[in-house]
Amino acid sequence: MDRRQVLKSIGVAALAQLSSNELFALASETHAQLQDLGETERHIFRSLDPLQNGTVVVVSELILPETDTPGAKVAKVNEFVDVMLTDWFNEDERASFYRGLAGLDTEGQRFVDLDEAAQVAALTELEEHALEVQRGREESFGPSSGSDSSADQPFFTVMKWLTLYGYFTSRVGMEQELAHEIFPGSYDGCAPVRKIEV
C-alpha cells in the first residue's frame, strides 16, 4: 500500500466518529467560506500570521505531497485550517495549535528554513509521540477514550487530521484524488419509453 493510500485510510478512520452527512456539511460550510480569489487576490487570514501560515503550508504539503495528483498546497489546506481555527476551534484549542506550530521551530532555526530531510525527521518524531500517546490512552481507557477537544490531543494528530479533512473535502481532493462524482451516472429526462412485449 502506498503512502497516500495509508494516509487516506487513516483519514477515513479519524473521521468515522461523525456521520458522513455531518462531516460533509461541516466541510462544505468551511470550504464555502474560502474566498473564490483570482490569481492576483489573496486569502485574508484571520487566525494564522504569515510565519504560522508558512509553517502550515510546509507541514500539510509534507503530509500530502503532490504526486500524480495535486497536494495539500494546491488544495489550499492552509486556508481551510485558518477558517477552522477561526470559526470552529475555541480559544484553548487555538492556543494549543499555536503552541504546536511554535514548537516546530528550534532555537535559532525556523522549521520552514530547514531542509526537507530535517523537516520530515521532525514530523516523524512528532508522529511517533502522537501514536505513543494514543496507545497509552487506549491501554488505559479503551479505543474510544479521550477528549473530543483538540486541545487535549498532540499537535501532530490535530495537524494531520486538519490536513486530511481539508484536502479530501476540497474540490481538488474530491474530484482529482478520490474521483468522486456528486451525481454519478447520467440522467436523461427525455428518454423514449419502449413497449416491452411479454
Steps between C-alpha positions, in 0.01 A plus 500: 500500500648839406540791741208699364267197532611454862429866575162474331414198718612681816291800402191288446548332839550834676186645347288192563375629836268746326236402247588560137224762476638691801853487365399609153287785637783627720752480218263660247433789735871548566603482134216740409664759723819491296494790261483421129810703423661593172873454443581850626280485810595348834314319776460722807626298794317554828680254729839417346775760476740483199756275675231266635339484158835419337553221750151357439566505123827307541367248753179427309692453174737257673199305629330498157758586234432551134535176303304417186221695669523842669619527858377691804643830377298498179188405699561808721496296818669792680197721430268222617702474823472876552119487469479198731714675761293817475148361487510151650781492759455652844762720667676210677511293180645791302761567769599132501533502120716814509727341763536196276600714203747698710646175633610406149753784510821423681728752665630726226348289219152532353333181379429652159874567451608139567577271207230247413681207663518686833135602470393141435711377793338754734148403387580129528605553860177690571294226337671230708425701815135544395466125441653426842250734664214329315620152594532607864144632502366182340682280752364705789145574387426305180491593130229766530668681787618855507361847477325633193691827538798547272670684789540161669655335193863506388567775246591259221172310540304824458715624210475170314124482554452857373720428197316182404158647570574822311655319206249220449201733529646760264403506135853394402501211747151378420519524121865425423608272787179318588342531152174575681193580294228688684240361259645178356368362174278701274143618490299518183168662574372452146588136450256320271280236656504176304220253506613176660333195358447207729 
